[in-house]
């Protein structure tokens, strides 16, 4: 898709600059890249251009409001705007999902780290596997009691 839309007025201005540059370089020096003529792919939709109407390209003619009518930006870039909206929506949903996962998984990660460190502390202090299980179940019972107390206060 051609993202650089050129109106007939802009094409005429470019052509005038090129002609002026040729007049300045009467010694036949090559034109800079800016002033070199650009290829026209097809004449479709260019019925207001001087070349398409059969008029003299160098002739200056007055332009009416219909000649300078431009395609609105939202029409010319409809596909790009739709893609940008979709990408923005996708980024928003991705960010919301990332935050939700952090809110849910961060406390679980902290609990897992605490439980692992508690278990390793028991093992380093010489506890047997039965004693480790007894201490972990005791810890779970204390946690359930704490949750019950907090729930009773809230509700």
N, C-alpha and C positions, 0 to 999 in steps of 0.2 A: 504494500500500500504506500502510495506517495504521500508523505507527511508534509511536504512543502508545496502548498497550494499557491499558485501565482495568478493574480487577477490580470485581466487584459491591461489595466492601467500600469501595473508593475512591469509587465512585459514591455510595454511601450517605453517606460522610463529606462529600463535596462538597455533597450535598443538605442535610445537617444544617447545614453552614456557611451555606448560602444562606438556610435558614429562620431561623437565628439572626440573620443580617444583616437580614432583613425585619422581625423582631421589634424590632431596635434602631432601625430607621428607621421608626418609627410615624408620622412626619409625612408619609410618602409620598414622600420624596426618592428619586431614582433610585438603583438599586443600582450599585456599582462593577462593572466588567467581570468581575472575578474571581468575583462571586457571582451573575451572571446565569445562568439555566438554559441548559444546552447542549442542542442538538437531538440526539435519538436517531435514528440512521439507520434501523435496523430492530431488531426484538426478537429476532432469531435468536441463539441461544447465550446468551440472558439469562434463562433459566428460573429462575435463582436470585434475580433482582431482585424486589423487592416489587411493582412495577407489573405485571410479567409474570404473577405468580401470582394477581393479583386482590386482594392484601392492601392494607392501608392504607399508602401511601408514608411517612407520618409515623410509623408504628408502629415501635418498636424491637423487633427479634427477635434471639434468640441465633443465632449462626452456628456451624455444625459445621465439622469439618475438610473435609468435602466441599464446603461453600459457599466456603471460602477457597482451594480448589485453584486453582493458577495454571498457565498454560501455561509449560513450561520455556523459557528464553531461546533455547536453540539450536533449538527447534521454531518459535518465533515469528519468528525472524530468519534462517531457513535460507537464503533467497535472498541476503540481505545478507552473511552469513558466507561463502557460496560465492563471491560476487563479490569480497569482500575477499581471500580466499585466492588467487583467480585474479590479482587485481591485484598482490598481494605476489610471487607467482611470476613474473609478467611483469616486475616491477621488478628482481627478482634476476637474471633472465636478461639483461635489458638492461644491468645493471651489469657482469655478467661479460663480456658481449660488448664493452662499452666498454673495459674493462681489457685484454682480450686484444688489441683493435685498437691500443691505446696501446703495449702491450709490443712488438707486431710493427712498427707503423708509425713509432714514434719513432726507432729506429736507422736505418731506411731514409731518413727525413727528414733526419737528421743527415748521412748519407752523401751525399745529393743536394745539400745545402747546401755540404758540403765540396768536392764535385766542381765545383759551379758557381763557388764562390769561387776554386778552383785554376785553372779554365779562364779566368775573368776576369782573374786575376793574370797568366797567360801572355799574354793578349791585350793587356793594358795595357803589359806589358814589350816588346811589339812582335813577338811570335811569329807566324809564318805559320800558316795552317790545317794544313799538313802537320806542322809542328813541334808544334802543339797535340795532334794525333792521336798523334804519336810519344810525347809526354810522358804522355798519358793511358794508352796501351797499356803503357808502362813502369811507370806507377803500378799498373795492374791486375796486371802480372806480379809486382811486389813484394808486392802484397796477397795474391796466390795463394801465394807463397812463405812469407809470414808465417802464413797459415792452415795450410799444410802442416806447418810447424814446430810450431805449437801442437797440431795434431791428432796429430803423432808423440809429443809429450810426454804427451798425455792418454791415448792408446790405446797 
